[in-house]
Amino acid sequence: MGIGIKMDVRTAAKKMLDWSKINRDTKVVLFGSNYNMFRKYKEDPHCAKCADSFEIVEPAPVDVFTFEVSLMARRMLAQQGIPSTILIMPSDFMKGADWEQLEELRQSYRLPLSYRELLDRYNVPASCVAFSFESSFRSKSQKILRKMLKHSSSAPAAFNISDDLISARLSAGNYLNIPIGRMVVGREGEFPMPFCQILCSAFYEMLGKIGFTDMLGFFNESEKVCINQGTTIAQKFGYLKMKAELTFFREVGGAFELIGKNSYPQELV
């Protein structure tokens, strides 16, 4: 399946499209990137009691690469007469941040300079790139988790929180396990705020409501387990109402290697 294929942007985009087999009767969304918006720092690093401050930062080189792959894929689809939309998801979670400060940064946010330069190079208007802050899926994913847990039997015994994971019994011998490390937990006694795996369900639900039929994503190997788990959960609970083609790569010595793909929906056991 092309394991270990070293690639430039064109090779990556072409391989992703070859694997996905998109046709003209589809409404395609290309997932451009999910990158950290903020950097946390102290005004005075020598002052332990000083409050943390936050600033908007440029995406990492690997995120710029995945965004450019989506732009190249958009160009290739357009050459086949297939329109597509690019979606990016800035990660605007920041533990301990002042809510008003973060909200002010969100309100004034614009695409990163590196992304705007790529848009100019590919002659793509900024209006053709949609973005949704990761936080916009947070409350929605919490509601989704509540619904999922209603499917578990004999609550609260079917819903257990240990030191490292939340485990919900979905049926006999079938458990939904969500690592605590991937949860944003609220104040003591509050219902936990789910992160990556359940955010995927909120993400796919939004895309389905817009009417997209195919989602093509190009992801770092480090995200593979979380995204595959999240997409499986979204399918299992009926939030995945489209084809999802997930292509994965790894970074090796400053170069990128294609390592494989997963297609959804899959036959679930």
Contacts in CASP RR format, 6 or more apart in sequence:
PFRMAT RR
TARGET T0000
AUTHOR 0000-0000-0000
METHOD contacts of the structure
MODEL  1
MGIGIKMDVRTAAKKMLDWSKINRDTKVVLFGSNYNMFRKYKEDPHCAKC
ADSFEIVEPAPVDVFTFEVSLMARRMLAQQGIPSTILIMPSDFMKGADWE
QLEELRQSYRLPLSYRELLDRYNVPASCVAFSFESSFRSKSQKILRKMLK
HSSSAPAAFNISDDLISARLSAGNYLNIPIGRMVVGREGEFPMPFCQILC
SAFYEMLGKIGFTDMLGFFNESEKVCINQGTTIAQKFGYLKMKAELTFFR
EVGGAFELIGKNSYPQELV
1 260 0 8 1.000
1 261 0 8 1.000
2 15 0 8 1.000
2 258 0 8 1.000
2 259 0 8 1.000
2 260 0 8 1.000
3 258 0 8 1.000
3 259 0 8 1.000
3 260 0 8 1.000
4 257 0 8 1.000
4 258 0 8 1.000
4 259 0 8 1.000
5 11 0 8 1.000
5 15 0 8 1.000
5 257 0 8 1.000
5 258 0 8 1.000
6 255 0 8 1.000
6 256 0 8 1.000
6 257 0 8 1.000
6 258 0 8 1.000
7 15 0 8 1.000
7 249 0 8 1.000
7 256 0 8 1.000
7 257 0 8 1.000
7 258 0 8 1.000
9 65 0 8 1.000
9 68 0 8 1.000
9 69 0 8 1.000
9 72 0 8 1.000
10 72 0 8 1.000
11 258 0 8 1.000
12 69 0 8 1.000
12 72 0 8 1.000
12 218 0 8 1.000
12 247 0 8 1.000
12 249 0 8 1.000
12 256 0 8 1.000
12 258 0 8 1.000
13 69 0 8 1.000
13 70 0 8 1.000
13 72 0 8 1.000
13 73 0 8 1.000
13 76 0 8 1.000
14 76 0 8 1.000
15 247 0 8 1.000
15 258 0 8 1.000
16 69 0 8 1.000
16 73 0 8 1.000
16 216 0 8 1.000
16 217 0 8 1.000
16 218 0 8 1.000
16 245 0 8 1.000
16 247 0 8 1.000
16 261 0 8 1.000
17 73 0 8 1.000
17 76 0 8 1.000
17 77 0 8 1.000
17 216 0 8 1.000
19 245 0 8 1.000
19 247 0 8 1.000
19 261 0 8 1.000
19 263 0 8 1.000
20 214 0 8 1.000
20 216 0 8 1.000
20 243 0 8 1.000
20 245 0 8 1.000
22 28 0 8 1.000
22 77 0 8 1.000
22 80 0 8 1.000
22 82 0 8 1.000
22 214 0 8 1.000
22 216 0 8 1.000
23 82 0 8 1.000
24 80 0 8 1.000
24 81 0 8 1.000
24 82 0 8 1.000
26 82 0 8 1.000
26 213 0 8 1.000
26 214 0 8 1.000
27 83 0 8 1.000
27 211 0 8 1.000
27 212 0 8 1.000
27 213 0 8 1.000
27 214 0 8 1.000
28 77 0 8 1.000
28 82 0 8 1.000
28 83 0 8 1.000
28 84 0 8 1.000
28 85 0 8 1.000
28 212 0 8 1.000
28 213 0 8 1.000
28 214 0 8 1.000
28 215 0 8 1.000
28 216 0 8 1.000
29 84 0 8 1.000
29 85 0 8 1.000
29 86 0 8 1.000
29 87 0 8 1.000
29 207 0 8 1.000
29 210 0 8 1.000
29 212 0 8 1.000
29 214 0 8 1.000
29 215 0 8 1.000
29 216 0 8 1.000
30 70 0 8 1.000
30 73 0 8 1.000
30 74 0 8 1.000
30 84 0 8 1.000
30 85 0 8 1.000
30 86 0 8 1.000
30 87 0 8 1.000
30 216 0 8 1.000
30 217 0 8 1.000
31 70 0 8 1.000
31 87 0 8 1.000
31 88 0 8 1.000
31 89 0 8 1.000
31 215 0 8 1.000
31 216 0 8 1.000
31 217 0 8 1.000
31 218 0 8 1.000
31 219 0 8 1.000
32 66 0 8 1.000
32 67 0 8 1.000
32 69 0 8 1.000
32 70 0 8 1.000
32 86 0 8 1.000
32 87 0 8 1.000
32 88 0 8 1.000
32 217 0 8 1.000
32 218 0 8 1.000
33 59 0 8 1.000
33 63 0 8 1.000
33 64 0 8 1.000
33 66 0 8 1.000
33 67 0 8 1.000
33 70 0 8 1.000
33 88 0 8 1.000
33 89 0 8 1.000
34 63 0 8 1.000
34 88 0 8 1.000
34 89 0 8 1.000
34 90 0 8 1.000
34 91 0 8 1.000
34 134 0 8 1.000
34 223 0 8 1.000
35 59 0 8 1.000
35 60 0 8 1.000
35 63 0 8 1.000
35 88 0 8 1.000
35 90 0 8 1.000
35 91 0 8 1.000
35 112 0 8 1.000
36 57 0 8 1.000
36 59 0 8 1.000
36 60 0 8 1.000
36 90 0 8 1.000
36 91 0 8 1.000
37 56 0 8 1.000
37 57 0 8 1.000
37 90 0 8 1.000
37 91 0 8 1.000
37 92 0 8 1.000
37 105 0 8 1.000
37 109 0 8 1.000
38 54 0 8 1.000
38 55 0 8 1.000
38 56 0 8 1.000
38 57 0 8 1.000
38 92 0 8 1.000
38 94 0 8 1.000
38 97 0 8 1.000
38 102 0 8 1.000
38 105 0 8 1.000
39 54 0 8 1.000
39 55 0 8 1.000
39 56 0 8 1.000
39 57 0 8 1.000
40 52 0 8 1.000
40 53 0 8 1.000
40 54 0 8 1.000
40 94 0 8 1.000
40 97 0 8 1.000
41 52 0 8 1.000
41 53 0 8 1.000
41 54 0 8 1.000
41 55 0 8 1.000
42 50 0 8 1.000
42 51 0 8 1.000
42 52 0 8 1.000
42 53 0 8 1.000
43 50 0 8 1.000
43 51 0 8 1.000
43 53 0 8 1.000
44 50 0 8 1.000
52 96 0 8 1.000
52 97 0 8 1.000
54 94 0 8 1.000
54 97 0 8 1.000
54 101 0 8 1.000
54 102 0 8 1.000
54 105 0 8 1.000
56 105 0 8 1.000
56 109 0 8 1.000
58 112 0 8 1.000
58 113 0 8 1.000
58 114 0 8 1.000
59 67 0 8 1.000
59 112 0 8 1.000
59 114 0 8 1.000
59 115 0 8 1.000
62 220 0 8 1.000
62 251 0 8 1.000
64 114 0 8 1.000
64 115 0 8 1.000
64 118 0 8 1.000
65 256 0 8 1.000
66 218 0 8 1.000
66 219 0 8 1.000
66 220 0 8 1.000
67 86 0 8 1.000
67 88 0 8 1.000
67 115 0 8 1.000
67 118 0 8 1.000
68 118 0 8 1.000
69 218 0 8 1.000
70 86 0 8 1.000
70 217 0 8 1.000
70 218 0 8 1.000
71 86 0 8 1.000
71 118 0 8 1.000
71 119 0 8 1.000
71 122 0 8 1.000
71 124 0 8 1.000
72 122 0 8 1.000
73 84 0 8 1.000
73 216 0 8 1.000
73 218 0 8 1.000
74 84 0 8 1.000
74 86 0 8 1.000
74 122 0 8 1.000
74 124 0 8 1.000
74 128 0 8 1.000
75 122 0 8 1.000
77 83 0 8 1.000
77 84 0 8 1.000
78 84 0 8 1.000
85 128 0 8 1.000
85 130 0 8 1.000
85 212 0 8 1.000
86 124 0 8 1.000
86 128 0 8 1.000
86 129 0 8 1.000
86 130 0 8 1.000
87 129 0 8 1.000
87 130 0 8 1.000
87 131 0 8 1.000
87 132 0 8 1.000
88 111 0 8 1.000
88 115 0 8 1.000
88 129 0 8 1.000
88 130 0 8 1.000
88 131 0 8 1.000
89 131 0 8 1.000
89 132 0 8 1.000
89 133 0 8 1.000
89 134 0 8 1.000
89 203 0 8 1.000
90 109 0 8 1.000
90 131 0 8 1.000
90 133 0 8 1.000
90 134 0 8 1.000
91 134 0 8 1.000
92 102 0 8 1.000
92 105 0 8 1.000
92 106 0 8 1.000
92 133 0 8 1.000
92 134 0 8 1.000
92 135 0 8 1.000
93 134 0 8 1.000
93 135 0 8 1.000
93 138 0 8 1.000
93 184 0 8 1.000
94 102 0 8 1.000
95 184 0 8 1.000
106 133 0 8 1.000
106 135 0 8 1.000
110 116 0 8 1.000
111 119 0 8 1.000
111 126 0 8 1.000
111 129 0 8 1.000
111 131 0 8 1.000
115 129 0 8 1.000
116 126 0 8 1.000
119 125 0 8 1.000
119 126 0 8 1.000
119 129 0 8 1.000
132 206 0 8 1.000
134 199 0 8 1.000
137 199 0 8 1.000
137 202 0 8 1.000
137 203 0 8 1.000
137 206 0 8 1.000
138 184 0 8 1.000
138 193 0 8 1.000
138 199 0 8 1.000
140 202 0 8 1.000
140 205 0 8 1.000
141 193 0 8 1.000
141 194 0 8 1.000
141 195 0 8 1.000
141 198 0 8 1.000
141 199 0 8 1.000
141 201 0 8 1.000
141 202 0 8 1.000
142 191 0 8 1.000
142 192 0 8 1.000
142 193 0 8 1.000
142 194 0 8 1.000
144 194 0 8 1.000
144 198 0 8 1.000
144 201 0 8 1.000
144 202 0 8 1.000
144 205 0 8 1.000
144 237 0 8 1.000
144 239 0 8 1.000
145 191 0 8 1.000
145 192 0 8 1.000
145 194 0 8 1.000
145 198 0 8 1.000
146 191 0 8 1.000
147 237 0 8 1.000
148 168 0 8 1.000
148 170 0 8 1.000
148 176 0 8 1.000
148 198 0 8 1.000
148 233 0 8 1.000
148 237 0 8 1.000
149 155 0 8 1.000
149 158 0 8 1.000
149 159 0 8 1.000
149 168 0 8 1.000
151 170 0 8 1.000
151 237 0 8 1.000
152 158 0 8 1.000
152 159 0 8 1.000
152 168 0 8 1.000
152 169 0 8 1.000
152 170 0 8 1.000
152 176 0 8 1.000
153 169 0 8 1.000
153 171 0 8 1.000
154 169 0 8 1.000
157 169 0 8 1.000
158 168 0 8 1.000
158 169 0 8 1.000
159 166 0 8 1.000
159 167 0 8 1.000
159 168 0 8 1.000
159 169 0 8 1.000
160 166 0 8 1.000
160 167 0 8 1.000
160 168 0 8 1.000
161 167 0 8 1.000
161 180 0 8 1.000
161 192 0 8 1.000
162 180 0 8 1.000
163 180 0 8 1.000
164 179 0 8 1.000
164 180 0 8 1.000
164 181 0 8 1.000
165 177 0 8 1.000
165 178 0 8 1.000
165 179 0 8 1.000
165 180 0 8 1.000
166 177 0 8 1.000
166 178 0 8 1.000
166 180 0 8 1.000
166 183 0 8 1.000
166 192 0 8 1.000
167 175 0 8 1.000
167 176 0 8 1.000
167 177 0 8 1.000
167 178 0 8 1.000
168 175 0 8 1.000
168 176 0 8 1.000
168 178 0 8 1.000
169 175 0 8 1.000
170 176 0 8 1.000
176 233 0 8 1.000
178 194 0 8 1.000
178 197 0 8 1.000
178 198 0 8 1.000
181 195 0 8 1.000
182 194 0 8 1.000
182 195 0 8 1.000
182 196 0 8 1.000
182 197 0 8 1.000
182 226 0 8 1.000
183 192 0 8 1.000
183 193 0 8 1.000
183 194 0 8 1.000
183 195 0 8 1.000
184 192 0 8 1.000
184 193 0 8 1.000
184 194 0 8 1.000
184 195 0 8 1.000
185 192 0 8 1.000
185 193 0 8 1.000
186 192 0 8 1.000
186 193 0 8 1.000
196 226 0 8 1.000
196 227 0 8 1.000
196 230 0 8 1.000
197 226 0 8 1.000
197 229 0 8 1.000
197 230 0 8 1.000
197 233 0 8 1.000
198 230 0 8 1.000
198 233 0 8 1.000
200 227 0 8 1.000
200 230 0 8 1.000
200 231 0 8 1.000
200 233 0 8 1.000
200 234 0 8 1.000
201 230 0 8 1.000
201 233 0 8 1.000
201 234 0 8 1.000
201 237 0 8 1.000
201 239 0 8 1.000
201 240 0 8 1.000
202 239 0 8 1.000
203 234 0 8 1.000
204 215 0 8 1.000
204 231 0 8 1.000
204 234 0 8 1.000
204 239 0 8 1.000
204 240 0 8 1.000
204 241 0 8 1.000
204 242 0 8 1.000
204 244 0 8 1.000
205 234 0 8 1.000
205 239 0 8 1.000
207 215 0 8 1.000
207 242 0 8 1.000
208 241 0 8 1.000
208 242 0 8 1.000
211 242 0 8 1.000
212 242 0 8 1.000
213 242 0 8 1.000
213 243 0 8 1.000
214 242 0 8 1.000
214 243 0 8 1.000
214 244 0 8 1.000
214 245 0 8 1.000
215 242 0 8 1.000
215 243 0 8 1.000
215 244 0 8 1.000
215 245 0 8 1.000
216 245 0 8 1.000
216 247 0 8 1.000
217 244 0 8 1.000
217 245 0 8 1.000
217 246 0 8 1.000
217 247 0 8 1.000
218 247 0 8 1.000
218 249 0 8 1.000
219 227 0 8 1.000
219 246 0 8 1.000
219 247 0 8 1.000
219 248 0 8 1.000
219 249 0 8 1.000
220 248 0 8 1.000
220 249 0 8 1.000
220 250 0 8 1.000
220 251 0 8 1.000
221 248 0 8 1.000
221 249 0 8 1.000
221 250 0 8 1.000
221 251 0 8 1.000
221 259 0 8 1.000
223 248 0 8 1.000
224 248 0 8 1.000
227 246 0 8 1.000
228 246 0 8 1.000
228 262 0 8 1.000
231 240 0 8 1.000
231 244 0 8 1.000
231 246 0 8 1.000
231 262 0 8 1.000
231 264 0 8 1.000
232 264 0 8 1.000
232 266 0 8 1.000
232 268 0 8 1.000
234 240 0 8 1.000
235 264 0 8 1.000
235 265 0 8 1.000
235 266 0 8 1.000
235 268 0 8 1.000
236 268 0 8 1.000
240 264 0 8 1.000
240 265 0 8 1.000
243 263 0 8 1.000
243 264 0 8 1.000
243 265 0 8 1.000
244 263 0 8 1.000
244 264 0 8 1.000
244 265 0 8 1.000
245 261 0 8 1.000
245 263 0 8 1.000
245 264 0 8 1.000
246 261 0 8 1.000
246 262 0 8 1.000
246 263 0 8 1.000
246 264 0 8 1.000
247 258 0 8 1.000
247 260 0 8 1.000
247 261 0 8 1.000
248 258 0 8 1.000
248 259 0 8 1.000
248 260 0 8 1.000
248 261 0 8 1.000
248 262 0 8 1.000
249 256 0 8 1.000
249 257 0 8 1.000
249 258 0 8 1.000
249 259 0 8 1.000
250 256 0 8 1.000
250 257 0 8 1.000
250 259 0 8 1.000
251 257 0 8 1.000
END
